[in-house]
Amino acid sequence: MSNISFTRFAHNVLARRFAPGTALRSAHRRAMLKETAAKLSTTLSATDYMDDGTPITLSITIDPDTGDATFDFTGTGPQVLGNHNAPPAVTYSAVIYSLRCLVKSEIPLNQGCLSPITFKIPPGSILNPSADAAVVGGNVLTSQRLVDVILKAFRASAASQGCMNNLTFGNEGFGYYETIAGGHGAGPTWDGKDGIHTHCTNTRITDPEILERRYPVMLHKFEIRKGSGGTGLRNGGCGLTRIIEPLEPLTMSILSERRSRRPYGMEGGGEGGLGVNLIKRKCGTVVNIGGKATTNLGVGDMLMILTPGGGGYGVEGEREKQEDKGVDETTGGFEGVGNGSLRGYEDMQFSA
């Protein structure tokens, strides 16, 4: 059998093998989108902003008969000089992730998730940059803002911390990289979780004992940042405070967001608290290094990373009224589900 014949044969076998599953996944997506069209509207829209002011704008048009949908990002800002441009694959992934969160069934992760979806991503935008644009931050920062915008359009939940707080430090002999968790956004039937990674990330941080044993640093503080979650009928999760002291001169870099624009609340809920990155020099001077920076750390300096909180959901004070009536859940919007393809991952996160 020639290579071409074998390729065709394999393609046909795989198509017959996986076509039913693909059709099932498509059906689940279409059913959810039809339900959304009936419950909310056939047209949904949302805009949120990166810390530099770049808008990410989304308009969703749903065909109520077929369940097909167009995700149109027209109005999104141009590519940026910095490194948080995001290739289209990041947008596709964010949409797949968000739709899987919204569908109340267990669905594998693959291209079949996008079969009902048509994309319009303007060339030259931050979501479809030129080939020479820097993109390293797109996968760890802009992806989070994309999810925020999609969930905002569906009115599904308040924004989570919208960031992975990517921190690196090292010298000529070693390099260390970690991501730092933050607040989880609240929804119609849940309070946000404190100090947890959300959405497009699955990393766990190094244990303090291992960090201090293997690297020339001392971890002074790693705790819940009380009061940083947005308030509401359902409160947003709080961010974290992490303070690290170098024991020898080091160079550090950080890529982070939500340092100038707060995570949004939903349905009257309060915004999450801003993150902030500080260095307290040995002399006592405190310097705000901004959301994206590279600088040197001296012995006796303190690097202080305060991560954002999640937004709240619903009007503050309504919870007491509902509790007085014996009601523990709100109505409207999307309800949290206790099963689905993300449940196992969630259980793993909370069991750590």
C-alpha positions in Angstrom: 0.0 0.0 0.0 1.4 3.4 -1.0 1.9 6.1 1.6 -0.9 8.1 0.0 -3.3 5.2 0.0 -2.4 4.3 3.6 -3.0 7.9 4.7 -6.5 7.9 3.1 -7.3 4.6 4.6 -6.2 5.8 8.1 -8.2 9.0 7.7 -11.4 7.0 6.8 -10.9 4.7 9.7 -10.4 7.5 12.2 -13.3 9.5 10.7 -15.7 6.5 11.2 -14.3 5.8 14.7 -14.6 9.3 16.0 -17.5 10.9 14.0 -20.2 9.8 16.5 -18.4 11.3 19.4 -17.7 14.5 17.5 -21.4 14.8 16.6 -22.3 14.2 20.3 -20.0 17.0 21.5 -21.4 19.3 18.8 -25.0 18.5 19.9 -24.2 19.4 23.5 -22.6 22.7 22.4 -25.6 23.5 20.2 -28.1 22.7 22.9 -26.3 25.0 25.4 -26.2 27.8 22.8 -29.9 27.4 22.0 -30.7 27.5 25.7 -28.7 30.7 26.0 -30.5 32.3 23.0 -33.9 31.5 24.6 -32.9 32.5 28.1 -30.8 35.6 27.5 -30.7 36.7 23.8 -29.5 35.7 20.4 -26.9 38.5 20.6 -24.5 38.8 23.5 -21.6 41.2 23.9 -18.9 42.2 26.4 -15.7 44.3 26.6 -12.9 44.2 29.1 -9.5 45.8 29.0 -5.9 44.8 29.5 -4.0 46.9 32.0 -2.5 49.0 29.2 -6.0 50.0 28.1 -6.2 47.6 25.1 -9.9 46.6 24.7 -10.9 43.0 24.0 -14.4 43.2 22.6 -16.7 40.2 21.8 -20.0 40.0 20.1 -21.7 36.6 19.9 -24.6 35.9 17.5 -26.5 32.7 18.1 -28.8 31.0 15.6 -31.7 29.9 17.8 -32.7 27.1 15.4 -29.4 25.4 14.7 -27.4 26.4 17.7 -24.6 27.7 15.5 -22.8 30.8 16.9 -20.4 33.5 15.6 -17.8 34.8 18.0 -16.8 38.2 16.5 -13.9 40.1 18.1 -14.2 43.2 15.9 -13.4 46.2 18.0 -10.5 44.5 19.8 -7.4 46.8 20.1 -4.3 46.5 17.8 -1.3 44.4 18.6 1.0 45.9 21.2 4.7 46.5 21.5 4.9 44.4 24.6 4.8 40.6 24.7 1.2 39.9 25.6 -0.1 39.5 22.0 -2.0 36.3 21.5 -2.1 34.2 18.4 -5.5 33.0 17.2 -4.9 29.5 18.8 -5.1 31.2 22.2 -8.6 32.6 21.4 -9.7 29.1 20.2 -8.5 27.5 23.4 -10.2 30.2 25.6 -13.5 29.6 23.8 -13.2 25.8 24.1 -12.5 26.1 27.8 -15.4 28.5 28.4 -17.9 26.5 26.5 -16.9 23.3 28.4 -17.5 25.2 31.6 -21.0 26.2 30.5 -22.1 22.8 29.2 -23.7 20.7 31.9 -22.3 17.4 30.6 -19.0 15.5 30.4 -17.3 16.3 27.2 -13.7 15.5 26.1 -11.4 18.2 25.0 -10.8 18.4 21.3 -11.5 20.2 18.1 -15.1 18.9 18.0 -15.9 21.4 20.7 -15.7 24.2 18.1 -17.8 22.7 15.3 -20.8 25.0 15.9 -18.6 28.1 16.2 -17.4 30.6 13.5 -14.6 33.0 14.5 -14.0 36.6 13.3 -10.6 37.8 14.7 -9.4 41.0 13.1 -5.9 40.7 11.6 -3.4 43.0 13.3 -5.2 42.9 16.5 -3.8 41.8 19.9 -5.7 38.5 19.2 -4.3 38.0 15.7 -0.9 39.8 15.6 1.7 39.8 12.8 4.3 37.1 12.6 7.0 39.3 14.2 4.9 40.3 17.3 6.0 39.1 20.7 3.5 36.6 22.1 5.0 34.9 25.2 2.6 36.8 27.6 -0.5 36.0 25.4 -0.8 32.5 26.7 -0.5 33.4 30.4 -2.1 36.8 30.5 -4.3 37.6 27.5 -5.9 34.2 27.6 -7.2 35.0 31.1 -8.8 38.2 29.9 -10.4 36.4 27.0 -12.1 34.0 29.4 -13.2 37.0 31.5 -14.8 38.5 28.4 -16.5 35.3 27.3 -18.0 34.6 30.7 -19.1 38.2 31.0 -20.9 38.0 27.7 -22.8 34.8 28.9 -23.4 36.5 32.3 -22.1 33.3 33.8 -19.9 34.6 36.7 -17.9 37.5 38.0 -14.3 37.8 36.9 -11.6 35.8 38.6 -8.1 37.3 39.2 -7.5 37.4 35.4 -3.8 36.7 35.8 -1.2 34.0 36.5 1.3 36.2 38.3 4.3 34.8 36.4 7.4 35.3 38.6 10.9 34.3 37.7 14.2 35.0 39.5 17.7 33.7 39.3 21.4 34.5 38.4 24.0 33.0 36.2 23.8 29.7 38.1 20.1 29.0 38.2 16.6 30.1 37.2 13.3 29.6 39.0 9.8 30.2 37.7 6.5 30.1 39.5 2.9 31.2 39.0 0.9 32.6 42.0 -2.8 32.0 42.6 -5.4 34.6 43.3 -9.1 35.1 43.9 -11.8 33.1 42.1 -14.9 34.9 40.8 -18.3 34.4 42.4 -21.4 33.1 40.6 -25.1 32.8 41.1 -24.8 29.8 43.4 -21.2 29.9 44.8 -18.8 32.1 46.6 -15.4 32.5 45.0 -12.5 30.4 46.3 -9.6 32.1 48.0 -6.0 31.7 46.7 -6.6 29.3 43.8 -5.6 29.2 40.1 -8.5 29.6 37.8 -9.3 29.1 34.1 -6.4 28.6 31.7 -3.8 27.3 34.1 -3.0 24.1 36.0 0.2 24.7 37.8 1.0 24.1 41.5 3.4 26.2 43.5 6.6 24.9 45.0 6.3 23.9 48.7 8.0 26.5 51.0 10.4 23.9 52.5 11.6 22.8 49.0 11.8 26.4 47.8 14.0 27.5 50.7 16.1 24.3 50.6 16.9 24.5 46.8 17.2 28.2 46.2 18.9 31.1 47.9 15.7 32.8 49.1 13.6 33.0 52.3 9.8 33.0 52.1 8.6 35.4 54.8 4.9 35.3 54.1 2.5 33.3 52.0 -1.1 33.9 53.1 -4.7 34.8 52.1 -5.0 38.5 51.3 -8.0 39.2 53.4 -10.5 41.8 52.0 -9.4 41.5 48.4 -12.4 39.7 47.2 -15.4 41.6 45.8 -18.5 41.6 48.0 -22.0 40.7 47.0 -24.8 38.2 47.5 -21.9 35.8 46.7 -18.4 37.0 47.6 -15.4 36.8 45.4 -12.4 34.9 46.5 -9.4 36.6 48.0 -6.0 36.9 46.5 -2.7 36.0 48.1 0.3 37.8 49.6 3.7 36.4 48.9 6.9 38.0 50.3 10.3 36.6 49.3 13.7 37.8 50.5 16.8 37.0 48.3 19.8 35.7 50.3 22.2 36.6 47.4 21.9 39.2 44.6 19.3 38.0 42.1 17.5 39.3 39.0 13.7 39.0 38.9 11.0 39.4 36.3 7.2 39.4 36.6 4.4 39.2 34.0 1.1 40.1 35.6 -2.3 41.8 35.0 -5.1 43.3 37.0 -2.8 45.9 38.5 -4.7 48.9 37.1 -8.2 47.4 36.2 -10.1 45.5 38.8 -11.8 42.1 38.1 -15.4 42.9 37.4 -18.4 42.0 39.6 -21.6 40.6 38.1 -25.2 41.5 38.7 -24.4 44.2 41.2 -21.5 42.4 42.9 -18.4 44.4 43.9 -15.1 44.4 42.0 -12.2 42.3 43.1 -9.2 44.0 44.6 -6.3 45.1 42.4 -3.0 43.2 42.5 0.3 45.1 43.3 4.0 44.2 42.9 6.3 45.9 45.4 10.0 45.8 46.4 10.9 47.0 49.9 14.5 47.9 49.7 16.9 47.1 52.6 17.0 50.9 53.3 13.2 50.9 53.8 12.2 52.5 50.5 9.1 50.8 48.9 9.0 50.8 45.1 6.0 49.8 43.0 7.5 48.0 40.0 4.3 47.7 38.0 2.6 44.7 36.4 5.5 43.8 34.0 9.0 44.4 35.1 12.6 43.1 35.3 14.9 44.4 38.0 17.6 43.4 40.4 17.1 42.3 44.0 19.8 42.8 46.6 20.4 40.9 49.9 17.9 42.3 52.4 15.4 43.5 49.8 11.8 42.1 50.1 9.8 41.2 47.0 6.1 41.5 47.8 3.5 40.1 45.4 -0.1 40.8 46.2 -2.4 39.0 43.8 -5.9 40.2 42.7 -9.2 39.1 44.2 -12.2 37.8 42.4 -15.3 39.8 41.7 -18.5 39.4 43.7 -21.9 38.3 42.3 -25.3 39.9 43.2 -26.2 42.8 45.4 -24.5 42.9 48.9 -27.1 42.5 51.6 -29.4 40.3 49.6 -27.9 37.2 51.1 -29.2 38.0 54.6 -32.7 38.6 53.1 -32.6 35.2 51.3 -31.3 33.4 54.4 -34.1 34.9 56.4 -36.5 33.4 53.9 -34.7 30.0 53.9 -33.4 30.5 50.4 -29.8 29.7 49.7 -29.5 30.2 45.9 -30.3 33.0 43.5 -32.2 32.6 40.2 -31.2 33.6 36.8 -27.9 33.3 35.0 -26.0 30.0 34.9 -26.1 27.6 37.8 -23.1 25.7 39.1 -23.0 22.0 38.2 -21.7 19.1 40.2 -20.5 17.0 37.3 -18.9 17.5 33.9 -15.5 17.1 32.5 -13.9 19.7 34.8 -15.2 18.2 38.0 -12.3 15.8 38.4 -9.8 18.6 37.9 -11.6 20.8 40.4 -11.6 17.9 43.0 -7.9 17.5 42.4 -7.2 21.2 43.0 -9.1 21.3 46.3 -7.7 18.0 47.6 -4.1 19.2 47.3 
